[in-house]
């Protein structure tokens, strides 16, 4: 389930939006830069960021482990440094006609994730730098351009207490222990 949160999505130091879409699927977090119209739902996001491994358990574990007698985490803040070969991508597109599948894609090989916890909200930030990228046309099944310049990204957003259950994908009743730990902060 996608949640739309107040925040900012930056690409090369330029703020693209003040609304961030976020959802987890298959061990990854997907983030999008959205612009809200005056009335209605957010517009389609042209800039998207996919990062993995990162899932709801990464966000919940630092809060829940102290309740299990483990004190290896410092609350209320947590930071992760993630590095590897295939950790996601920064995507931009569609570039031309929306139906033809042309996108810019820049692979991510390292990123930093930060979480700050409070009884009212969960604040998240993801930052990093991509490798050089390429332009791909999914419809034609080919890579169009190589050597697109690397880019920096920073995505910050806040999930209010009322949206945590949906964001963390927890069934009714399972979020109670998480919220109790946040209340104890």
Number of C-alpha atoms within 10 A of each C-alpha: 10 14 14 22 18 15 19 22 28 18 18 12 11 12 14 20 19 18 21 27 20 21 20 20 13 9 14 17 18 20 26 25 27 25 16 14 9 7 6 7 11 16 11 11 18 15 21 20 24 21 25 20 16 20 18 17 12 13 18 13 12 21 25 19 14 15 13 8 8 10 11 9 14 11 16 15 16 16 14 13 11 16 13 12 9 13 18 23 21 25 20 17 18 17 16 10 9 10 10 13 16 23 22 22 23 24 23 27 18 19 21 15 19 16 21 16 21 18 15 14 16 20 17 20 18 20 19 17 20 21 19 15 21 18 21 20 17 13 10 11 10 11 14 13 12 13 11 14 11 15 18 16 19 21 24 22 23 23 22 17 15 10 16 18 19 16 19 18 18 13 9 9 8 11 16 12 13 16 18 14 17 20 12 8 11
